């Protein structure tokens, strides 16, 4: 397999998309995710969040899942603060 470089691109997403991505991760039983209930309780409903690609990850024990691009998250909270997520 050819190892592709990690994209060097910052994505800006809203809270609805952040919630959908975390719900998808929950269904796929991926680790290092945020519980959707935590997003609903803490993320600013109209917040602007940032995703920065960090590394490619392959689950050797789950070959049915394609390689994943793991991202670092900067999440805007209801208080206006910004925090790093997993």
For each residue, the residues with C-beta under 8 A, 3 or more apart:
1:
2:
3: 56
4: 56
5: 8
6: 53 54 55 56 69
7: 53 69
8: 5 53
9: 53
10: 50 51 52
11: 50 51 52 71
12: 48 49 50
13: 17 18 21 48 49 50 51
14: 17 18 46 47 48 49
15: 18 19 39 43 44 45 46 47 49
16: 19 20
17: 13 14 20 21
18: 13 14 15 21 22 39 43 49 73 75
19: 15 16 22 23 36 39 40 43
20: 16 17 23 24
21: 13 17 18 24 25
22: 18 19 25 26 33 34 35 36 39
23: 19 20 26 27 36
24: 20 21 27 28
25: 21 22 28 30 33
26: 22 23 29 30 33 35 36
27: 23 24
28: 24 25 65
29: 26
30: 25 26 33 68
31:
32: 70 86
33: 22 25 26 30 86
34: 22 38 39 73 85 86
35: 22 26 38 39
36: 19 22 23 26 39 40
37: 40 41
38: 34 35 41 42
39: 15 18 19 22 34 35 36 42 43 75
40: 19 36 37 43
41: 37 38
42: 38 39 75 77 78
43: 15 18 19 39 40 47 49 75 76 77 78
44: 15 47 76 77 78 80
45: 15 78
46: 14 15
47: 14 15 43 44 75 76 77
48: 12 13 14 76
49: 12 13 14 15 18 43 73 74 75 76
50: 10 11 12 13 73 74
51: 10 11 13 71 72 73
52: 10 11 71 72 73 74
53: 6 7 8 9 69 70 71
54: 6 70 71 72
55: 6 69 70
56: 3 4 6 67 68 69 70
57: 67 68 69 70
58: 67 68
59: 62 63 65 68
60: 63
61:
62: 59 65
63: 59 60
64:
65: 28 59 62 68
66:
67: 56 57 58
68: 30 56 57 58 59 65
69: 6 7 53 55 56 57
70: 32 53 54 55 56 57
71: 11 51 52 53 54
72: 51 52 54 84 85
73: 18 34 49 50 51 52 84 85 86
74: 49 50 52 82 83 84 85
75: 18 39 42 43 47 49 82 83 84 85
76: 43 44 47 48 49 80 81 82
77: 42 43 44 47 80 81 82 83
78: 42 43 44 45
79:
80: 44 76 77
81: 76 77
82: 74 75 76 77
83: 74 75 77
84: 72 73 74 75
85: 34 72 73 74 75
86: 32 33 34 73
